[in-house]
């Protein structure tokens, strides 16, 4: 957060951002999980001018005491706003910390306490900055550019082997068995099902996500159709897939007006899922739908770069549009889908819970 100046122009804070904005470009940085990303957007004819500036600002920065003080306060404010860390609300906090251990690091590890932040010195930052010369640095460039120029600029950076402590907590079940709980900041009931795959396999993880989308999409999702159009129990249903370096996590969230519907859904849901996965025609239609939908993921340079960075960070390899097409096309094999169901979606593999608003006496809670 404090790469705000370089020795090239130390007197102006964020001078590079200001310069780039005048030509329609942008330089931004953010930290996710266990890495920091720096993103430069610049007109094609300006790359040779701005790329060296960005490299100097990252690898030869100047840290100013006043900048450090300001950023400490910014971090404190952000930490105070994350009441339900690592979730965004009480429901996702429960999912990530008391249902399964999806929290790979503690809040204090990410933001630090006031005491830790206040103790950080400029000298410590310069010392820690040496880690930026790690050989694990990855550079992704897209658009029309001079590859030799890019290589020349980055070849000047002398990297070395630096062992970084990257040991995220293992994702495990905390309370897998079905349970019911009261939450104070939800205004309706939520029946949540989910599971995870701890094997680093992009193909399988992609196909786990295929099943979730197949069941819940509003066009012809069997689970959505049963809950919305036949039973009239829901307005919408949410399916999610999160890819991390050490696990892939899926969940289906069924918001319900009446908590008493939960038992019927839990008793019937596997019949609905199995029937859908064995429906060869329905599966073929969904494969075609997802292949057509995924085209839009690669229509812009930004979307291609985002996909490249995400898969490179998670799997150590860039997965292309054709890679995803192959993964999705394999889902026409209904026997393969049933194996995935047994391994990741079946009752013995998944976890379930029902969250109800505090004060709701339905189901005896």
C-alpha positions as CSV (number, residue, x, y, z in Angstrom):
1,X,0.0,0.0,0.0
2,X,3.0,2.3,0.3
3,X,4.5,2.0,-3.2
4,X,3.6,5.7,-3.7
5,X,6.9,7.2,-4.7
6,X,10.1,6.3,-6.5
7,X,13.6,7.8,-6.5
8,X,12.8,9.1,-10.0
9,X,10.2,11.6,-8.6
10,X,10.2,11.4,-4.8
11,X,8.5,14.7,-4.1
12,X,5.1,13.9,-5.6
13,X,2.9,11.3,-4.0
14,X,1.2,9.0,-6.5
15,X,2.8,10.8,-9.3
16,X,2.7,7.8,-11.6
17,X,-1.1,7.4,-11.1
18,X,-1.5,11.1,-12.0
19,X,0.6,10.8,-15.1
20,X,-1.1,7.7,-16.3
21,X,-4.6,9.1,-15.8
22,X,-3.8,11.8,-18.4
23,X,-3.2,9.3,-21.1
24,X,-6.1,7.0,-20.1
25,X,-4.0,4.5,-18.2
26,X,-3.9,3.2,-14.7
27,X,-1.5,1.7,-12.1
28,X,-3.0,-0.1,-9.2
29,X,-2.0,-2.8,-6.7
30,X,-3.8,-5.1,-4.3
31,X,-3.1,-8.0,-2.1
32,X,-5.1,-11.2,-2.2
33,X,-4.6,-14.4,-0.2
34,X,-0.8,-14.8,-0.3
35,X,0.3,-12.5,-3.1
36,X,0.3,-8.9,-4.2
37,X,-0.6,-8.0,-7.8
38,X,0.5,-4.9,-9.6
39,X,-1.6,-3.9,-12.7
40,X,-0.5,-1.4,-15.3
41,X,-2.8,-0.3,-18.1
42,X,-1.4,1.9,-20.7
43,X,-1.9,2.9,-24.4
44,X,0.0,0.7,-26.7
45,X,2.5,3.4,-27.8
46,X,3.2,4.4,-24.2
47,X,4.3,1.0,-22.8
48,X,8.0,1.6,-23.4
49,X,7.8,4.8,-21.4
50,X,5.6,3.7,-18.5
51,X,6.7,0.1,-17.9
52,X,10.2,1.1,-16.7
53,X,8.7,3.7,-14.4
54,X,6.4,1.1,-12.8
55,X,9.3,-1.4,-12.4
56,X,11.4,1.3,-10.7
57,X,8.5,2.3,-8.4
58,X,8.0,-1.4,-7.3
59,X,11.6,-2.4,-7.0
60,X,13.3,0.9,-6.0
61,X,10.7,2.7,-4.0
62,X,11.0,5.5,-1.4
63,X,9.2,5.1,1.9
64,X,8.2,8.4,3.6
65,X,7.3,8.5,7.3
66,X,4.2,10.5,6.6
67,X,3.0,8.1,3.9
68,X,3.5,5.2,6.3
69,X,1.5,6.9,9.0
70,X,-1.4,7.6,6.6
71,X,-1.4,4.0,5.3
72,X,-1.4,2.6,8.8
73,X,-4.6,4.5,9.5
74,X,-6.2,3.3,6.3
75,X,-5.5,-0.3,7.2
76,X,-6.9,0.2,10.7
77,X,-10.1,1.6,9.1
78,X,-10.4,-1.3,6.7
79,X,-9.9,-3.8,9.5
80,X,-12.6,-2.1,11.6
81,X,-15.0,-2.4,8.7
82,X,-14.4,-6.2,8.4
83,X,-16.7,-7.1,11.3
84,X,-17.5,-10.5,9.9
85,X,-14.0,-11.4,8.6
86,X,-13.3,-13.5,6.6
87,X,-17.0,-13.3,5.4
88,X,-18.9,-10.2,4.3
89,X,-21.8,-10.9,6.7
90,X,-22.8,-13.1,9.5
91,X,-23.9,-16.0,7.2
92,X,-20.6,-16.2,5.3
93,X,-18.6,-15.7,8.5
94,X,-20.3,-18.9,9.8
95,X,-19.7,-20.7,6.5
96,X,-16.0,-19.9,6.6
97,X,-15.2,-20.3,10.3
98,X,-17.7,-22.5,12.0
99,X,-19.1,-24.8,9.2
100,X,-15.7,-25.4,7.5
101,X,-12.3,-23.9,8.1
102,X,-12.1,-21.8,4.9
103,X,-10.3,-19.0,6.7
104,X,-6.7,-19.6,5.6
105,X,-5.2,-16.8,7.8
106,X,-6.3,-14.9,10.8
107,X,-7.6,-11.3,10.7
108,X,-4.6,-10.1,12.6
109,X,-2.3,-11.7,10.2
110,X,-3.9,-9.8,7.3
111,X,-4.4,-6.4,9.0
112,X,-2.3,-6.5,12.1
113,X,-3.4,-5.1,15.5
114,X,-3.0,-1.4,16.3
115,X,0.1,-2.2,18.4
116,X,1.7,-4.2,15.5
117,X,0.9,-1.5,12.9
118,X,2.2,1.3,15.2
119,X,5.5,-0.6,15.7
120,X,6.3,-0.9,12.0
121,X,9.2,1.3,11.0
122,X,10.6,2.6,7.7
123,X,13.7,0.5,8.2
124,X,11.6,-2.7,8.7
125,X,9.8,-2.0,5.4
126,X,13.0,-1.6,3.5
127,X,14.3,-4.8,4.9
128,X,11.1,-6.7,4.1
129,X,11.1,-5.2,0.6
130,X,14.0,-7.5,-0.3
131,X,11.5,-10.3,-0.6
132,X,10.2,-8.6,-3.8
133,X,13.3,-9.9,-5.6
134,X,12.0,-13.5,-5.2
135,X,12.5,-15.7,-8.3
136,X,8.8,-16.7,-8.0
137,X,7.8,-13.3,-9.6
138,X,5.4,-13.8,-12.5
139,X,4.8,-11.3,-15.3
140,X,1.8,-11.5,-17.6
141,X,1.5,-9.0,-20.5
142,X,-1.3,-8.8,-23.0
143,X,-2.0,-6.7,-26.1
144,X,0.3,-5.5,-28.9
145,X,3.7,-5.0,-27.3
146,X,7.5,-5.5,-27.9
147,X,8.3,-8.8,-26.1
148,X,12.0,-8.2,-26.3
149,X,11.6,-4.8,-24.6
150,X,9.6,-6.4,-21.8
151,X,12.3,-9.1,-21.3
152,X,15.0,-6.5,-21.3
153,X,13.4,-4.4,-18.6
154,X,12.7,-7.3,-16.3
155,X,16.1,-9.0,-16.9
156,X,17.7,-6.1,-15.1
157,X,16.1,-7.2,-11.9
158,X,18.4,-9.5,-10.0
159,X,16.3,-12.1,-8.3
160,X,17.2,-14.7,-5.8
161,X,15.8,-17.7,-3.9
162,X,13.8,-16.4,-0.9
163,X,11.9,-18.9,1.1
164,X,8.6,-17.3,2.0
165,X,6.3,-18.7,4.7
166,X,3.3,-19.6,2.6
167,X,1.5,-22.1,4.8
168,X,-2.3,-21.6,4.6
169,X,-4.4,-23.5,7.0
170,X,-5.8,-26.8,5.7
171,X,-9.5,-26.6,4.8
172,X,-11.4,-29.1,6.9
173,X,-14.9,-29.6,8.2
174,X,-15.7,-28.1,11.6
175,X,-19.4,-29.1,11.8
176,X,-20.3,-31.1,8.7
177,X,-23.4,-32.8,10.1
178,X,-26.7,-31.0,9.5
179,X,-27.4,-28.4,12.1
180,X,-29.7,-25.4,12.6
181,X,-28.6,-22.0,14.0
182,X,-29.9,-18.5,14.7
183,X,-28.2,-15.5,13.2
184,X,-28.9,-11.9,14.0
185,X,-28.3,-10.1,10.7
186,X,-30.2,-12.3,8.2
187,X,-33.8,-11.5,7.3
188,X,-34.8,-14.8,5.8
189,X,-33.9,-18.5,6.2
190,X,-30.9,-20.0,4.4
191,X,-30.4,-23.7,3.6
192,X,-26.8,-24.1,2.7
193,X,-25.1,-27.2,1.2
194,X,-21.4,-27.4,0.2
195,X,-18.2,-29.3,0.0
196,X,-14.6,-29.1,-1.1
197,X,-11.9,-30.8,-3.1
198,X,-8.4,-30.5,-1.6
199,X,-6.7,-31.9,-4.7
200,X,-5.1,-29.4,-7.0
201,X,-6.9,-30.4,-10.2
202,X,-8.2,-27.6,-12.4
203,X,-10.1,-30.0,-14.6
204,X,-12.1,-31.6,-11.8
205,X,-12.7,-28.3,-10.1
206,X,-14.1,-26.8,-13.3
207,X,-16.5,-29.8,-13.6
208,X,-17.6,-29.5,-10.0
209,X,-18.6,-25.9,-10.9
210,X,-20.4,-27.2,-14.0
211,X,-22.7,-29.3,-11.8
212,X,-23.6,-26.4,-9.6
213,X,-24.4,-24.2,-12.5
214,X,-26.3,-27.0,-14.3
215,X,-28.6,-27.5,-11.2
216,X,-29.2,-23.8,-10.4
217,X,-29.3,-21.8,-13.6
218,X,-32.6,-20.0,-14.2
219,X,-32.9,-21.2,-17.8
220,X,-33.4,-24.9,-17.2
221,X,-31.7,-25.8,-13.9
222,X,-33.5,-28.8,-12.4
223,X,-33.1,-27.7,-8.8
224,X,-34.1,-24.1,-9.6
225,X,-37.1,-25.3,-11.5
226,X,-38.3,-27.6,-8.8
227,X,-37.9,-25.1,-6.0
228,X,-39.1,-22.0,-7.9
229,X,-41.7,-23.2,-10.5
230,X,-43.1,-26.4,-8.9
231,X,-42.9,-25.8,-5.2
232,X,-42.8,-22.0,-5.2
233,X,-40.5,-22.1,-2.2
234,X,-37.9,-19.6,-3.5
235,X,-37.4,-16.5,-5.5
236,X,-33.7,-17.2,-6.4
237,X,-31.0,-19.7,-5.6
238,X,-27.2,-19.2,-5.4
239,X,-24.5,-21.5,-6.6
240,X,-20.8,-20.6,-5.9
241,X,-17.4,-22.1,-6.6
242,X,-14.1,-20.7,-5.0
243,X,-10.7,-21.8,-6.3
244,X,-7.7,-21.5,-3.9
245,X,-4.2,-22.8,-4.1
246,X,-5.0,-25.6,-1.6
247,X,-8.7,-26.3,-2.3
248,X,-11.8,-25.8,-4.4
249,X,-15.0,-25.1,-2.5
250,X,-18.5,-25.3,-3.8
251,X,-21.8,-24.2,-2.1
252,X,-25.5,-23.9,-2.9
253,X,-27.5,-21.4,-0.9
254,X,-31.3,-21.8,-0.9
255,X,-33.0,-18.7,0.7
256,X,-36.4,-19.7,2.1
257,X,-39.3,-17.7,3.4
258,X,-40.4,-20.6,5.6
259,X,-37.8,-22.7,7.5
260,X,-40.2,-25.6,7.6
261,X,-39.5,-26.3,3.9
262,X,-35.9,-27.3,4.7
263,X,-36.7,-30.9,5.7
264,X,-38.7,-31.6,2.5
265,X,-35.8,-30.1,0.4
266,X,-33.2,-32.1,2.2
267,X,-35.2,-35.4,1.7
268,X,-35.8,-34.7,-2.0
269,X,-32.7,-32.9,-3.2
270,X,-30.5,-36.0,-4.1
271,X,-33.3,-37.5,-6.2
272,X,-33.5,-34.2,-8.1
273,X,-29.7,-34.0,-8.6
274,X,-29.3,-37.6,-9.6
275,X,-32.1,-37.5,-12.1
276,X,-30.6,-34.3,-13.7
277,X,-27.1,-35.8,-13.9
278,X,-28.4,-38.9,-15.6
279,X,-30.5,-36.9,-18.1
280,X,-28.2,-37.1,-21.2
281,X,-30.3,-34.6,-23.2
282,X,-30.4,-32.1,-20.4
283,X,-26.7,-32.4,-19.8
284,X,-25.9,-31.9,-23.5
285,X,-28.1,-28.7,-23.5
286,X,-26.2,-27.4,-20.4
287,X,-22.8,-28.2,-22.0
288,X,-23.8,-26.1,-25.0
289,X,-25.1,-23.3,-22.8
290,X,-22.0,-23.1,-20.7
291,X,-19.7,-23.2,-23.7
292,X,-21.7,-20.4,-25.4
293,X,-21.7,-18.4,-22.1
294,X,-17.9,-18.8,-21.6
295,X,-17.1,-17.2,-24.9
296,X,-17.8,-13.8,-23.2
297,X,-15.1,-14.5,-20.7
298,X,-12.4,-14.1,-23.4
299,X,-13.8,-11.2,-25.5
300,X,-11.7,-8.4,-24.0
301,X,-8.0,-8.1,-23.2
302,X,-8.8,-7.5,-19.5
303,X,-10.9,-10.6,-19.2
304,X,-8.2,-12.7,-20.8
305,X,-5.6,-11.3,-18.5
306,X,-7.8,-11.8,-15.5
307,X,-8.3,-15.4,-16.3
308,X,-4.6,-15.9,-17.0
309,X,-3.6,-14.4,-13.7
310,X,-6.2,-16.3,-11.7
311,X,-5.2,-19.7,-13.1
312,X,-1.5,-19.0,-13.0
313,X,-1.8,-18.0,-9.3
314,X,-3.9,-21.0,-8.4
315,X,-2.5,-23.7,-10.5
316,X,0.9,-22.4,-11.7
317,X,-0.3,-22.6,-15.3
318,X,-2.3,-20.4,-17.6
319,X,-5.5,-22.1,-18.7
320,X,-6.8,-21.0,-22.1
321,X,-10.3,-20.9,-23.6
322,X,-9.7,-24.2,-25.3
323,X,-8.6,-25.8,-22.0
324,X,-12.0,-24.8,-20.5
325,X,-13.9,-25.9,-23.5
326,X,-12.3,-29.4,-23.1
327,X,-13.2,-29.5,-19.4
328,X,-16.8,-28.6,-20.1
329,X,-17.2,-30.9,-23.1
330,X,-16.2,-33.9,-21.0
331,X,-19.3,-33.2,-18.9
332,X,-21.4,-34.8,-21.7
333,X,-20.4,-38.1,-20.1
334,X,-23.2,-38.7,-17.5
335,X,-21.3,-41.5,-15.9
336,X,-18.5,-39.1,-15.2
337,X,-20.9,-36.6,-13.7
338,X,-22.3,-39.3,-11.4
339,X,-18.8,-40.1,-10.2
340,X,-18.2,-36.4,-9.4
341,X,-21.6,-36.4,-7.6
342,X,-20.5,-39.4,-5.5
343,X,-17.1,-37.9,-4.7
344,X,-18.2,-34.3,-3.9
345,X,-22.0,-33.7,-3.8
346,X,-23.4,-36.9,-2.2
347,X,-24.8,-36.8,1.4
348,X,-21.7,-38.4,2.8
349,X,-19.4,-35.9,1.2
350,X,-21.2,-32.6,1.6
351,X,-22.1,-30.5,4.7
352,X,-25.5,-28.8,5.4
353,X,-26.9,-26.3,7.7
354,X,-30.0,-24.1,8.1
355,X,-29.7,-20.5,9.3
356,X,-32.8,-18.8,10.5
357,X,-33.3,-15.2,11.7
358,X,-33.0,-14.7,15.4
359,X,-36.4,-14.8,17.0
360,X,-37.8,-17.2,14.4
361,X,-39.5,-20.0,16.4
362,X,-40.2,-22.2,13.4
363,X,-38.5,-25.7,13.6
364,X,-38.2,-25.1,17.4
365,X,-35.3,-22.6,17.3
